Structure formats: C-alpha cells, structure tokens
Amino acid sequence: MEKVGFLKGKYRLRIWLASIAIPLLLTTLNVLATEQDIYDPHEFFFTQSFGDMPEELQTAREQGKQGILLFFEAEACPYCEAMHKRVFNQKRVQDWYRERFIIIAVDIHGDVEIKDFDGITLPSKVFAEHRRVFMTPVLSFIDLNGTEIYRHLGMVKSPQEFLVMGEYITDGHYFDTEYKVFAKKQDLQFADETAVTSKEESSNQE
C-alpha cells in the first residue's frame, strides 16, 4: 500500500511539473518565433541604392515591381525611428513590400547625391525640397512612369496599417477613394493627430 501511495504521489508530481513546463515551453517558442520575424530594416527592407532614380525605375520595370517607395526621414525624427522599430523590421512587411516596390530612404538633411526622376542630380536635402518635402516622415509612392501617385504625411503606427496602405496603392484604390475611407473599411482606427516632425524642428534637435 505504501508503494502504491508513493507511485500516486510521483504521478501527481509529474502532472504538476508538466503543467508548469508546457506553458513555459510554449511561451519560449512564441518569443523565439517573434524574434525570428524581426529583421534589420536597413538590410531587409530598404533597397541598397546609388540614388539614381531613373535607373531604379528601370530596375523596377525589369523586376516586375509596381514602382518605387521613397521614405523621407531625419536622424532626429522620433516618428521615423518608431517606424523603423515597429513597422519596417517586421518580416511580413519586408516580404510584402520588397516583392512589389523598390524602397529607398532619403535623409532630408543629408548630402548624398540623388538623381531625380527628371534627371537632375541634387544632394538629398535639396532633393527633398525639390519634391516639396518639409517634414518627416513622408511616404511617397512613385509609379513606373516616375509620377508620384500617393503621399502619406506622418507616422504609420502599425504593420497592419502599412500593409493596408500598400494594398491601397497596388490595387488602384487611390484613383477614386481617399486613403482613410479605404482604411476604415479595413477596420483600421486613426488618431486625430498626425505624428510628424517639421524640418525646422528636426534641424534644431540635431
């Protein structure tokens, strides 16, 4: 009888240990899965570019992409940094956008030379002014003819919103529907204020 009691106690101990170990294992696997879905956006989201926009357009055509996405940013812009850490580093975002767009980051205070779609070569800070960008972040979608078809001012706050924005462009909804109208049909909610940093404010923070 004592042996039976001992075995029952040992069995209960195993069940108790399993009840602790299994949830812990699942939590660890979820954390690892989440970490595996996060990648450096400089390497896995943005295209390595020499800043020749006409050449990038030709590459986009040859690769069957739908256009170019320009991301205007500034080093001191907290909203740009937030997008790098919350949106651009997500694998599902990287895979979806890189399949459809060439994506180029543009520093609105930088001196790296960029050849615009009209063939004019300018420092990136002048390139930004030439394209009438005076705040960050700004997302500019360019079609295969070099024409801006949609511009989004301010931070995109989640991967879901950014993917909805991509569908808004690739499915041609920008022709006849405002972005917020389209996005709300996808059950997205927006804050009243647009999170942007002005060019003057960015310069003062540097």
Secondary structure, DSSP 8 states (H G I E B T S, - for coil): -HHHHHHHHHHHHHHHHHHHHHHHHHHHHHHHHHHHTB--HHHHTS----SBHHHHHHHHHHTT--EEEEEEE-TT-HHHHHHIIIIITBHHHHHHHHHHEEEEEEETT---EEE-TTS-EEEHHHHHHHTT--EE-EEEEE-TTS-EEEEEES----HHHHHHHHHHHHTTGGGTS-HHHHHHHTT----SS---EEHHHHHHH-
